[in-house]
Amino acid sequence: MFFTPNFLPSIAYFQKIMETDIININMEDIYVKQTYRNRAQILGANKIENLIIPVNASSTVTANKDVRIENKSKWQRTQLRTIEAAYKSSAFYQFYDYLMIPLFEKDYNFLIDLQLDSLTFCLKAMQMKKTICQATPNDENDVIDIKSKVLPENHHFEPYLQNFGNEFVPNLSVIDLLFCKGPEAYRYLTNQSWSEQ
């Protein structure tokens, strides 16, 4: 099983990770605009907030590992402030923020490095002992593209108390689950139902 590299991956991404001890990251993945490769969704006070990493990707086919981050815009400060506004008052933010903040203090040159570091942060925060391997799949059918797998008809997300809103918003970035449920995030992931269609 190979995973597309994502920034602050979704809850569904982590549910698939639960099925394996070794997380094979597809290093031959082709960068596709407007996907979870350079964005994550969190719940803000009034709406879903998209955390978007600005990148320099040509209009031609570009391998994800070759996509450069555009650091002129100071996106790190904006993203961190958005996360703080959404979660600083949540029950568990203060227990994990020190692990997350370094992601937004470093100037990354390549998107893949940020993706791998954000995955490592999430694994560490949830105390998941997994090995991340950078690999190349032999068969495209072995690659898990989470966005195409998570459809309403084949997945149910059990509601949990979120920081904002009266209505539960499913499958946000796993940091929503982490900051809202803390140590219970791992148990939440193990208790979810998933069916392949």
TIMARDREN-212201 format. One line per field, with one value per residue: residue number from 0; x, z, y of N, C-alpha, C, O in turn; residue in three letters. Coordinates in Angstrom, 3 decimals. Example, Ala and Ser with C-alpha at 12.3 -4.5 7.8 and 13.67 -1.06 7.14 Angstrom:
num <- c(0/1)
nx <- c(13.190/12.850)
nz <- c(7.800/7.080)
ny <- c(-5.690/-2.250)
cax <- c(12.300/13.670)
caz <- c(7.800/7.140)
cay <- c(-4.500/-1.060)
cx <- c(13.200/12.900)
cz <- c(7.800/7.870)
cy <- c(-3.300/0.030)
ox <- c(14.236/13.409)
oz <- c(8.465/8.039)
oy <- c(-3.319/1.138)
residu <- c(ALA/SER)
***
This chain:
num <- c(0/1/2/3/4/5/6/7/8/9/10/11/12/13/14/15/16/17/18/19/20/21/22/23/24/25/26/27/28/29/30/31/32/33/34/35/36/37/38/39/40/41/42/43/44/45/46/47/48/49/50/51/52/53/54/55/56/57/58/59/60/61/62/63/64/65/66/67/68/69/70/71/72/73/74/75/76/77/78/79/80/81/82/83/84/85/86/87/88/89/90/91/92/93/94/95/96/97/98/99/100/101/102/103/104/105/106/107/108/109/110/111/112/113/114/115/116/117/118/119/120/121/122/123/124/125/126/127/128/129/130/131/132/133/134/135/136/137/138/139/140/141/142/143/144/145/146/147/148/149/150/151/152/153/154/155/156/157/158/159/160/161/162/163/164/165/166/167/168/169/170/171/172/173/174/175/176/177/178/179/180/181/182/183/184/185/186/187/188/189/190/191/192/193/194/195/196)
nx <- c(0.844/0.654/0.928/-0.339/1.535/0.574/-0.348/-0.632/-2.478/-5.799/-8.473/-9.457/-7.245/-5.518/-6.938/-6.593/-3.848/-3.745/-3.997/-1.559/1.928/4.074/4.472/4.335/5.391/4.514/6.900/6.971/4.757/2.570/2.234/-0.813/-2.896/-4.924/-5.483/-5.195/-2.494/-1.132/-2.710/-4.885/-7.790/-9.475/-11.629/-12.903/-14.058/-16.329/-16.543/-15.339/-11.903/-9.352/-6.120/-3.598/-0.709/1.497/2.771/5.273/4.548/4.889/2.933/3.146/3.544/4.572/6.615/5.654/7.687/9.408/8.231/8.352/8.175/6.666/8.052/7.971/5.630/5.198/3.622/3.710/3.347/0.731/-0.738/-0.220/-1.371/-4.045/-4.575/-4.128/-6.188/-8.379/-8.046/-6.780/-8.273/-9.249/-9.604/-7.184/-5.114/-2.886/-1.304/-0.098/0.802/3.491/4.798/3.849/4.335/7.069/6.814/5.929/7.842/10.077/11.766/10.820/12.034/11.098/7.959/7.515/9.165/7.942/5.475/6.253/7.331/5.045/3.419/5.003/4.902/2.133/1.927/3.668/2.424/0.096/1.137/1.741/3.407/4.935/6.600/7.981/8.450/10.125/9.182/8.802/6.062/5.271/3.016/0.303/-2.148/-1.626/-1.453/-2.790/-5.120/-6.452/-8.506/-10.102/-11.058/-12.623/-15.790/-19.176/-20.921/-19.365/-18.154/-18.263/-18.158/-17.863/-19.483/-17.812/-17.145/-16.540/-14.541/-15.887/-19.130/-22.402/-23.041/-21.625/-18.592/-17.245/-14.152/-11.971/-8.679/-6.446/-5.505/-7.642/-9.121/-7.145/-6.629/-9.126/-9.864/-7.597/-5.651/-7.550/-7.859/-6.537/-7.964/-10.438/-9.859/-9.382/-11.878/-13.535/-15.577/-14.909/-15.360/-14.432/-15.254)
nz <- c(0.000/-0.950/-0.239/-1.236/-0.847/1.633/3.054/6.459/6.974/6.309/8.417/7.378/5.895/7.961/9.084/7.170/7.422/9.853/9.205/8.567/9.301/8.085/6.353/3.179/1.207/-1.821/-3.947/-6.586/-7.173/-8.974/-8.982/-8.349/-8.840/-6.438/-4.498/-1.605/-1.384/-1.048/0.774/3.614/5.601/8.144/10.962/11.303/13.124/11.752/9.437/7.230/7.047/4.669/4.651/2.764/1.043/-0.621/-3.813/-6.366/-9.172/-12.311/-15.334/-16.716/-16.428/-13.228/-10.880/-7.555/-5.643/-6.699/-6.522/-5.607/-2.715/-2.381/-0.703/-0.360/0.369/3.098/4.206/6.368/8.832/8.500/8.244/10.734/12.494/11.717/12.479/15.244/15.916/15.439/17.176/19.639/21.980/22.312/23.910/23.937/22.603/23.765/24.562/22.357/20.657/20.757/19.388/16.835/15.996/15.031/12.336/11.082/11.420/10.018/6.943/4.265/1.294/-0.525/-1.230/-0.580/1.628/3.662/3.693/4.583/7.102/8.341/8.456/10.122/12.480/13.113/13.545/15.732/17.673/18.099/19.155/17.547/16.417/13.669/10.604/8.230/4.841/1.928/-1.207/-4.366/-6.205/-7.827/-9.205/-10.184/-9.047/-6.462/-5.097/-2.710/-2.997/-1.031/-1.193/-3.345/-2.352/-0.119/0.184/0.700/0.648/1.337/3.760/7.196/9.531/12.878/14.867/16.806/19.522/18.341/18.106/17.122/15.854/15.432/14.033/13.114/11.323/9.074/8.459/8.479/8.647/10.433/12.626/13.720/15.009/16.816/18.388/19.489/20.705/21.874/23.655/23.131/20.435/19.003/19.739/18.671/15.917/15.625/16.031/13.900/10.990/7.843/4.472/1.490/-1.867)
ny <- c(-1.173/2.130/5.588/8.768/11.727/14.043/17.250/17.932/15.603/14.186/12.889/10.480/9.620/8.991/6.899/4.906/4.620/3.345/0.710/-0.351/-0.970/0.107/3.033/3.663/6.148/7.484/8.297/8.888/10.229/12.337/15.788/17.314/19.999/21.792/19.803/17.638/17.556/19.971/21.282/21.632/21.052/22.791/23.516/26.620/29.561/30.475/29.002/26.366/26.327/26.648/25.604/26.559/25.778/27.790/27.143/26.618/25.330/23.985/24.219/21.939/18.350/17.560/16.036/15.385/15.452/17.307/19.756/23.086/25.189/28.353/30.801/33.550/34.783/34.615/32.605/30.857/32.230/33.199/30.778/29.550/31.399/31.153/28.509/28.748/30.575/28.974/26.791/27.361/27.671/25.163/21.945/20.452/21.730/23.065/20.961/19.932/21.914/22.741/20.753/21.074/23.740/24.088/23.278/25.520/27.366/26.863/27.384/25.802/24.324/22.453/20.935/18.233/17.782/19.275/17.943/15.371/16.026/17.077/14.827/13.233/14.793/14.509/11.734/11.434/13.068/11.620/9.404/7.203/4.476/4.187/3.411/5.519/5.302/6.267/5.534/3.765/2.813/-0.317/-0.795/1.136/0.614/0.003/2.344/4.522/6.888/8.986/10.928/10.131/7.774/8.249/8.470/9.508/7.295/5.090/5.451/6.219/8.756/8.989/11.353/13.866/16.122/19.262/22.263/24.507/25.397/23.969/21.795/18.723/18.465/16.351/14.530/16.411/17.928/15.841/17.186/18.550/16.553/15.726/18.080/18.420/15.978/14.938/12.557/10.624/10.535/8.529/6.206/6.887/6.755/4.001/2.953/3.542/2.938/1.493/0.866/-0.665/0.156)
cax <- c(0.000/1.403/0.111/0.044/1.965/-0.390/-0.017/-1.534/-3.468/-7.180/-8.789/-9.548/-5.863/-4.985/-7.613/-5.902/-2.529/-3.919/-3.974/-0.208/3.028/5.005/3.778/5.093/5.016/4.771/7.833/6.755/3.454/2.501/1.551/-2.093/-3.356/-6.166/-5.673/-4.641/-1.034/-0.634/-3.749/-5.580/-9.004/-9.762/-12.882/-12.751/-15.217/-17.501/-16.549/-14.169/-10.738/-8.377/-4.716/-3.018/0.717/1.773/3.818/5.651/4.441/4.679/1.691/3.424/3.557/5.665/6.614/5.416/8.968/10.116/7.445/8.963/7.284/6.867/8.182/7.934/4.348/5.134/2.470/3.827/2.735/-0.711/-1.295/-0.144/-2.399/-5.349/-4.693/-4.269/-7.530/-9.354/-7.860/-6.096/-9.174/-9.699/-9.185/-5.869/-4.141/-1.674/-0.508/0.509/1.253/4.956/5.237/3.393/4.858/8.257/6.436/5.645/9.001/11.132/11.572/10.966/12.213/10.300/6.696/7.619/9.777/6.885/4.501/6.811/7.427/3.699/3.006/5.778/4.304/0.844/2.200/4.270/1.409/-0.853/1.935/1.643/4.735/4.903/7.799/7.711/9.420/9.966/9.259/8.208/5.195/5.408/1.708/-0.511/-3.275/-1.178/-1.420/-4.023/-5.435/-7.504/-9.641/-10.994/-11.586/-13.544/-17.057/-20.224/-21.556/-18.527/-17.459/-19.031/-17.341/-18.597/-19.333/-17.155/-17.315/-15.556/-14.373/-16.876/-20.251/-23.402/-23.138/-20.346/-17.973/-16.380/-12.937/-11.057/-7.312/-6.374/-5.227/-8.923/-9.362/-6.105/-6.821/-10.435/-9.998/-6.356/-5.227/-8.635/-7.847/-6.112/-9.104/-11.439/-9.455/-9.513/-13.291/-14.298/-15.860/-14.441/-15.608/-13.975/-16.294)
caz <- c(0.000/-1.068/0.039/-1.825/0.236/1.926/4.107/7.609/6.359/6.792/9.332/6.572/5.585/9.147/9.259/6.298/8.024/10.961/8.665/8.195/10.167/7.235/5.499/1.949/0.531/-3.256/-4.360/-8.007/-7.258/-9.811/-8.293/-8.920/-8.173/-5.672/-3.780/-0.254/-1.407/-0.500/1.553/4.674/6.024/9.570/11.234/11.918/13.876/10.903/8.227/7.013/6.597/3.878/4.828/1.447/0.928/-1.964/-4.489/-7.746/-9.961/-13.711/-15.914/-17.250/-15.420/-12.279/-9.753/-6.278/-4.945/-7.324/-6.356/-4.655/-1.949/-2.570/0.655/-0.325/0.902/4.563/4.460/7.655/9.878/8.250/8.557/12.176/13.121/11.423/13.351/16.621/16.068/15.425/18.176/20.882/23.116/22.366/25.121/23.917/21.785/24.531/24.755/21.089/19.839/20.705/18.370/15.529/15.643/14.165/10.920/10.566/11.677/9.090/5.524/3.439/-0.132/-1.295/-0.634/-0.029/2.963/4.570/3.796/5.440/8.472/8.920/8.763/11.303/13.624/13.454/14.110/17.053/18.579/18.427/19.683/16.626/16.037/12.273/9.842/6.961/3.803/0.629/-2.097/-5.695/-6.427/-9.082/-9.848/-9.760/-8.240/-5.069/-4.519/-2.058/-3.100/-0.026/-1.602/-4.212/-1.608/0.939/-0.377/1.713/0.653/1.845/4.991/8.228/10.568/14.132/15.323/18.075/19.854/17.696/18.771/16.620/15.077/16.030/13.186/12.953/9.997/9.021/7.653/8.423/8.951/11.678/13.760/14.345/15.921/17.844/19.305/20.147/21.474/22.578/23.670/22.631/18.965/18.525/19.918/17.682/14.616/15.605/16.129/12.736/9.982/6.491/3.536/0.119/-2.865)
cay <- c(0.000/3.378/6.760/10.046/12.619/15.110/18.206/17.755/14.713/14.085/11.787/9.259/9.242/8.323/5.616/3.948/4.395/2.402/-0.649/-0.760/-0.531/0.852/3.997/3.871/7.388/7.389/9.345/9.170/10.883/13.535/16.872/17.723/21.223/21.803/18.543/17.648/17.555/21.241/21.963/20.901/21.745/22.848/24.210/27.933/30.053/30.689/28.174/25.517/27.101/25.905/25.972/26.294/26.054/28.311/26.379/26.913/24.110/24.344/23.701/20.607/17.294/17.737/15.101/16.056/15.647/18.427/20.985/24.017/26.060/29.791/31.335/35.017/35.266/34.446/31.751/30.170/33.048/33.218/29.454/29.328/32.249/30.552/27.333/29.237/31.149/27.884/25.734/27.744/27.466/23.769/21.236/19.817/22.476/23.375/19.758/19.530/23.041/22.800/19.799/21.546/25.069/24.046/23.162/26.856/28.226/26.465/27.696/24.604/24.569/21.503/20.524/16.878/17.849/19.726/16.856/14.322/16.544/17.205/13.459/12.834/15.491/13.903/10.410/11.622/13.613/10.560/8.298/6.073/4.009/3.758/3.720/6.198/4.953/6.913/4.386/3.862/1.645/-1.053/-0.820/2.283/0.133/-0.089/3.687/4.959/8.311/9.043/11.769/9.365/6.633/8.657/8.912/9.364/5.981/4.002/5.808/6.915/9.387/9.187/12.744/14.184/17.531/20.121/23.551/25.463/24.889/23.093/20.619/18.040/18.512/15.170/14.363/17.554/17.518/15.075/18.074/18.861/15.434/15.760/19.205/18.300/14.734/14.639/11.155/9.779/10.555/7.205/5.294/7.294/6.214/2.540/2.576/3.995/1.909/1.793/-0.227/-0.388/-0.084)
cx <- c(0.893/0.443/0.605/0.483/0.979/0.147/-1.059/-2.730/-4.825/-7.337/-8.856/-8.164/-5.280/-5.688/-6.969/-4.505/-2.616/-3.792/-2.568/0.825/4.022/4.195/4.671/4.569/5.452/5.637/7.731/5.409/3.552/1.695/0.291/-2.573/-4.688/-6.498/-5.056/-3.115/-0.470/-1.711/-4.333/-6.798/-9.167/-11.070/-12.601/-14.036/-16.477/-17.610/-15.363/-13.067/-9.805/-6.990/-4.013/-1.557/0.972/2.954/4.101/5.635/4.132/3.375/1.896/3.425/4.801/5.532/6.451/6.731/9.764/9.386/8.068/7.895/7.674/6.872/8.121/6.688/4.217/3.902/2.507/3.108/1.207/-1.356/-1.314/-1.190/-3.803/-5.593/-4.896/-5.668/-8.589/-9.251/-7.242/-6.969/-9.686/-9.039/-7.727/-4.805/-2.815/-0.773/0.252/1.109/2.768/5.535/4.936/4.086/6.124/7.957/6.284/6.765/10.133/10.777/11.863/11.167/11.278/9.064/6.814/8.216/8.763/5.840/4.996/6.921/6.051/3.135/3.710/5.227/3.019/1.029/2.736/3.232/0.408/-0.165/1.758/3.051/4.656/6.220/7.386/8.828/9.101/10.205/8.598/7.350/5.473/4.126/0.875/-1.702/-2.914/-1.235/-2.790/-4.136/-6.671/-8.718/-10.622/-11.625/-12.664/-14.787/-18.147/-20.816/-20.665/-17.793/-18.375/-18.058/-18.217/-18.403/-18.585/-17.318/-16.183/-15.576/-15.427/-18.019/-21.166/-23.519/-21.745/-19.862/-16.979/-15.120/-12.132/-9.638/-7.319/-6.025/-6.519/-9.246/-8.388/-6.348/-8.154/-10.544/-8.730/-5.986/-6.298/-8.666/-7.495/-7.271/-10.205/-11.113/-9.651/-10.966/-14.133/-14.484/-15.437/-14.789/-15.159/-15.115/-15.683)
cz <- c(0.000/-0.881/-0.754/-0.672/0.394/3.016/5.216/7.198/7.061/7.763/8.563/6.202/6.761/9.435/8.373/6.830/9.149/10.487/8.395/9.197/9.401/6.294/4.298/1.252/-0.925/-3.718/-5.846/-8.240/-8.108/-9.061/-9.060/-8.126/-7.471/-5.073/-2.398/-0.237/-0.798/0.285/2.596/5.066/7.533/9.758/11.971/12.607/13.020/9.711/8.235/6.448/5.821/4.151/3.540/1.438/-0.485/-2.593/-5.871/-8.501/-11.388/-14.208/-16.544/-16.099/-14.545/-11.173/-8.463/-5.569/-5.504/-7.171/-5.256/-3.968/-2.209/-1.188/0.742/0.375/2.420/4.968/5.845/8.763/9.732/8.648/10.060/12.912/12.894/12.323/14.798/16.863/16.164/16.645/19.508/22.115/23.213/23.544/25.108/23.107/22.517/24.743/23.495/20.290/19.703/19.692/16.963/15.081/14.790/12.674/10.267/10.853/10.695/7.675/4.715/1.993/-0.966/-0.519/0.036/1.380/4.010/4.761/4.747/6.887/9.115/9.275/10.025/12.561/14.064/14.088/15.534/18.060/19.001/18.959/18.852/16.182/14.646/11.620/8.528/5.991/2.534/-0.416/-3.436/-5.933/-7.774/-9.898/-9.306/-8.901/-6.766/-4.353/-3.957/-2.219/-2.239/-0.502/-2.478/-3.487/-0.606/0.319/0.666/1.782/1.188/3.133/5.933/9.257/11.792/14.589/16.656/18.295/19.237/18.348/18.363/15.939/15.854/15.268/12.968/11.503/9.917/8.183/7.427/8.580/10.295/12.868/14.441/15.389/17.096/18.861/20.056/21.050/22.219/22.513/23.159/21.098/18.395/18.611/18.906/16.320/14.535/15.606/14.927/11.735/8.601/5.614/2.152/-0.846/-4.232)
cy <- c(1.242/4.548/7.961/10.950/13.775/16.018/18.094/16.895/14.666/12.913/10.471/8.733/8.466/7.005/4.550/3.634/3.370/0.956/-1.175/-0.260/0.331/1.738/4.271/5.121/7.289/8.557/9.669/9.845/12.146/14.587/17.249/18.929/20.997/20.440/18.682/17.625/18.841/22.000/21.020/21.722/21.644/23.603/25.505/28.351/30.135/29.753/27.223/26.401/26.181/26.456/25.581/26.712/26.570/27.573/26.948/25.595/24.519/23.741/22.325/19.604/17.445/16.705/15.893/16.377/16.830/19.764/21.835/24.859/27.506/30.448/32.856/35.552/35.164/33.637/31.116/30.936/33.058/31.892/29.207/30.163/31.689/29.342/27.764/29.805/30.049/26.975/26.147/27.517/26.027/23.052/20.774/20.555/22.660/22.159/19.345/20.682/23.095/21.810/20.310/22.829/25.018/23.880/24.529/27.849/27.967/26.915/26.434/25.025/23.699/21.066/19.161/16.892/18.305/18.624/15.767/14.782/16.687/15.826/12.965/13.495/14.802/12.527/10.524/12.106/12.543/9.307/7.026/5.704/3.374/4.150/4.368/5.842/5.734/5.832/4.683/2.626/0.992/-0.991/0.335/1.863/-0.002/1.253/4.046/6.468/8.514/9.836/10.986/8.179/7.026/9.275/8.678/7.959/4.857/4.347/6.561/7.466/9.620/10.629/12.833/15.680/18.346/21.496/24.574/24.727/23.973/21.788/20.037/18.124/17.355/15.370/15.632/17.030/16.805/15.973/18.514/17.796/15.483/16.875/19.121/17.072/14.345/13.169/10.187/9.723/9.186/6.213/5.611/6.672/4.706/2.088/2.983/2.866/2.399/0.606/0.206/-0.682/-0.090)
ox <- c(1.777/-0.708/1.809/-0.147/0.594/0.996/-2.256/-3.851/-4.972/-6.449/-8.364/-7.943/-4.637/-5.076/-6.821/-4.032/-1.673/-3.509/-2.410/0.615/4.717/3.348/5.643/3.437/6.621/5.149/8.345/4.980/4.496/0.604/0.329/-2.648/-5.472/-7.639/-4.469/-2.512/0.552/-1.628/-4.280/-6.828/-9.021/-11.563/-12.127/-14.994/-17.577/-18.644/-14.507/-13.282/-9.506/-6.719/-3.852/-1.213/0.693/4.003/3.283/6.605/3.220/2.796/0.931/3.317/5.928/4.456/7.050/6.874/10.695/9.874/8.283/6.863/8.857/5.818/8.212/6.704/3.205/3.231/1.459/2.349/0.482/-2.395/-2.304/-1.822/-4.649/-6.686/-5.741/-6.268/-9.574/-10.263/-7.190/-6.451/-10.473/-8.038/-7.097/-3.698/-1.748/0.403/1.146/1.852/3.279/6.642/5.669/4.391/6.258/8.757/6.482/6.641/11.047/9.620/13.019/10.541/10.736/9.118/6.263/7.813/8.734/5.373/4.252/6.636/5.905/2.448/3.086/5.097/2.831/0.355/2.307/3.173/-0.074/-0.807/1.641/3.784/4.351/6.873/6.548/10.006/7.944/11.301/7.932/7.855/5.859/4.146/0.757/-2.210/-3.798/-1.083/-3.812/-3.350/-7.793/-9.852/-11.834/-12.624/-13.530/-14.812/-18.047/-21.173/-21.167/-16.902/-19.154/-17.230/-19.195/-17.265/-18.725/-17.600/-15.013/-16.520/-15.819/-17.879/-20.759/-24.030/-20.799/-20.630/-15.968/-15.043/-11.669/-9.423/-8.107/-6.227/-6.500/-9.604/-8.788/-6.279/-8.292/-11.245/-8.782/-6.000/-5.985/-9.426/-8.094/-7.528/-10.828/-11.994/-10.045/-11.260/-15.348/-13.660/-15.597/-14.534/-15.469/-15.855/-16.389)
oz <- c(0.846/-1.312/-0.925/0.385/-0.589/3.810/4.937/7.086/8.222/7.903/9.044/6.198/6.586/9.980/8.798/6.702/9.376/11.291/8.027/9.861/9.976/5.540/4.392/0.767/-1.218/-3.860/-6.313/-9.382/-7.977/-8.566/-10.270/-6.898/-7.855/-5.130/-2.065/0.835/-0.112/0.438/2.471/4.882/8.123/8.834/13.107/12.667/13.515/9.046/9.119/5.484/6.261/3.911/3.256/1.778/-1.454/-1.970/-6.457/-8.466/-11.637/-13.571/-16.866/-14.934/-15.040/-10.603/-8.304/-4.966/-4.855/-7.641/-4.134/-4.550/-2.253/-0.577/1.842/0.914/2.973/5.951/6.438/9.538/10.720/9.309/10.599/13.851/13.786/12.863/15.500/17.906/16.888/17.103/20.427/23.187/24.104/24.091/26.163/22.944/21.945/25.070/23.559/19.337/18.643/19.193/16.018/13.898/13.885/11.835/9.061/10.557/10.567/7.263/4.516/1.524/-1.978/0.692/1.118/2.231/5.120/5.879/5.608/7.804/10.313/10.286/10.892/13.597/15.251/15.063/16.428/19.181/20.133/19.184/19.389/15.639/14.490/12.038/7.800/6.280/2.128/-0.503/-3.615/-5.869/-8.735/-11.123/-8.091/-8.113/-5.917/-3.133/-4.627/-1.653/-2.667/-0.232/-2.362/-3.956/-0.280/-0.022/1.446/2.862/1.466/3.553/5.523/9.793/11.735/14.689/17.518/17.353/19.565/19.058/19.171/15.509/16.800/15.788/12.672/10.571/10.619/7.327/6.317/8.641/11.181/14.013/15.632/16.522/18.245/20.067/21.139/22.061/23.112/21.431/22.795/20.527/17.416/17.665/18.354/15.655/13.491/15.222/14.942/11.643/8.258/5.986/1.701/-0.667/-5.223)
oy <- c(1.383/4.498/8.153/10.934/14.409/15.611/18.155/17.389/15.047/12.072/9.451/7.522/7.431/6.088/3.404/2.505/2.612/0.068/-2.339/0.754/1.169/1.258/5.019/5.144/7.041/9.678/10.628/10.009/12.925/14.307/17.475/18.890/20.129/19.982/19.712/17.673/18.807/23.219/19.796/22.939/20.573/24.249/25.502/27.580/29.888/29.710/27.268/27.135/25.071/27.633/24.394/27.844/25.863/27.408/27.656/24.837/25.307/22.862/21.633/19.985/17.459/16.527/16.956/17.441/17.306/20.792/21.376/25.192/27.846/30.628/33.401/36.658/35.594/33.952/30.862/30.353/32.939/31.877/28.713/29.679/31.748/29.172/27.208/29.544/30.188/26.443/25.330/27.203/25.711/23.516/20.710/20.043/22.436/22.315/18.502/20.446/23.457/22.012/20.019/22.983/25.842/24.294/24.683/29.038/28.781/26.833/26.060/25.976/24.143/20.854/18.959/16.099/17.775/18.401/15.298/14.012/16.443/15.680/12.353/12.843/14.538/12.197/9.795/11.602/12.557/8.281/5.925/6.531/2.192/5.106/3.837/6.053/5.840/5.277/5.703/1.505/1.657/-1.117/0.494/2.661/-0.110/1.307/3.898/7.228/8.247/9.440/11.162/7.633/6.214/10.457/7.731/7.489/3.768/3.608/7.422/6.730/10.365/11.088/11.966/16.421/18.147/21.844/25.416/23.582/23.298/20.796/20.767/17.883/17.370/16.251/15.896/15.820/17.134/15.567/18.825/18.118/15.298/16.637/19.689/17.116/13.499/12.580/9.054/8.940/8.742/5.468/4.704/6.128/4.187/0.956/2.781/1.957/3.570/-0.539/1.308/-1.649/-0.276)
residu <- c(MET/PHE/PHE/THR/PRO/ASN/PHE/LEU/PRO/SER/ILE/ALA/TYR/PHE/GLN/LYS/ILE/MET/GLU/THR/ASP/ILE/ILE/ASN/ILE/ASN/MET/GLU/ASP/ILE/TYR/VAL/LYS/GLN/THR/TYR/ARG/ASN/ARG/ALA/GLN/ILE/LEU/GLY/ALA/ASN/LYS/ILE/GLU/ASN/LEU/ILE/ILE/PRO/VAL/ASN/ALA/SER/SER/THR/VAL/THR/ALA/ASN/LYS/ASP/VAL/ARG/ILE/GLU/ASN/LYS/SER/LYS/TRP/GLN/ARG/THR/GLN/LEU/ARG/THR/ILE/GLU/ALA/ALA/TYR/LYS/SER/SER/ALA/PHE/TYR/GLN/PHE/TYR/ASP/TYR/LEU/MET/ILE/PRO/LEU/PHE/GLU/LYS/ASP/TYR/ASN/PHE/LEU/ILE/ASP/LEU/GLN/LEU/ASP/SER/LEU/THR/PHE/CYS/LEU/LYS/ALA/MET/GLN/MET/LYS/LYS/THR/ILE/CYS/GLN/ALA/THR/PRO/ASN/ASP/GLU/ASN/ASP/VAL/ILE/ASP/ILE/LYS/SER/LYS/VAL/LEU/PRO/GLU/ASN/HIS/HIS/PHE/GLU/PRO/TYR/LEU/GLN/ASN/PHE/GLY/ASN/GLU/PHE/VAL/PRO/ASN/LEU/SER/VAL/ILE/ASP/LEU/LEU/PHE/CYS/LYS/GLY/PRO/GLU/ALA/TYR/ARG/TYR/LEU/THR/ASN/GLN/SER/TRP/SER/GLU/GLN)
***
